[in-house]
């Protein structure tokens, strides 16, 4: 069995930890925008959520052991 090391597990947890926080920021931004707030909050929340998803996606091939380089 090939178990990942503690730093690898921590790295994976940090990748996923941002997603709920940015989703919460997006939800709060949408609520504030509906209450006549700035449109910048929902846009900022959406951008940060997309960045968080990109970070998770970017780390997947690295963690699964697949590389893009030819052997």
JOBEL-V850854 format. One record per residue. N is the residue number from 1. SS is DSSP state (hx for helix, st for strand, lp for the rest). PSI is psi in whole degrees, -180 to 180 (NA if undefined). BURIAL is + if it has 16 or more other ideal C-beta (glycine too) atoms within 10 Angstrom, else -. Layout:
BEGIN
{{N/SS/PSI/BURIAL} {N/SS/PSI/BURIAL}}
END
This chain:
BEGIN
{{1/lp/132/-} {2/lp/95/-} {3/lp/140/-} {4/lp/155/-} {5/lp/170/-} {6/hx/-44/-} {7/hx/-34/-} {8/hx/-40/-} {9/hx/-41/-} {10/hx/-41/-} {11/hx/-44/-} {12/hx/-42/-} {13/hx/-39/-} {14/hx/-35/-} {15/hx/-44/+} {16/hx/-22/-} {17/hx/-29/-} {18/hx/-28/+} {19/hx/-49/+} {20/hx/-34/-} {21/hx/-42/-} {22/hx/-31/+} {23/hx/-39/-} {24/hx/-42/-} {25/hx/-40/+} {26/hx/-45/+} {27/hx/-42/-} {28/hx/-38/-} {29/hx/-41/+} {30/hx/-41/-} {31/hx/-44/-} {32/hx/-36/+} {33/hx/-38/+} {34/hx/-25/-} {35/lp/28/-} {36/lp/36/-} {37/lp/-172/-} {38/lp/143/-} {39/hx/-13/-} {40/hx/-32/-} {41/hx/-49/+} {42/hx/-34/+} {43/hx/-44/-} {44/hx/-42/-} {45/hx/-41/+} {46/hx/-42/+} {47/hx/-44/-} {48/hx/-35/+} {49/hx/-40/+} {50/hx/-39/-} {51/hx/-41/-} {52/hx/-43/+} {53/hx/-38/-} {54/hx/-40/-} {55/hx/-42/-} {56/hx/-44/-} {57/hx/-42/-} {58/hx/-33/-} {59/hx/-13/-} {60/hx/-49/-} {61/hx/-33/-} {62/hx/-42/-} {63/hx/-28/-} {64/hx/-6/-} {65/lp/-2/-} {66/lp/140/-} {67/lp/158/-} {68/lp/-6/-} {69/lp/143/-} {70/lp/152/-} {71/lp/NA/-}}
END
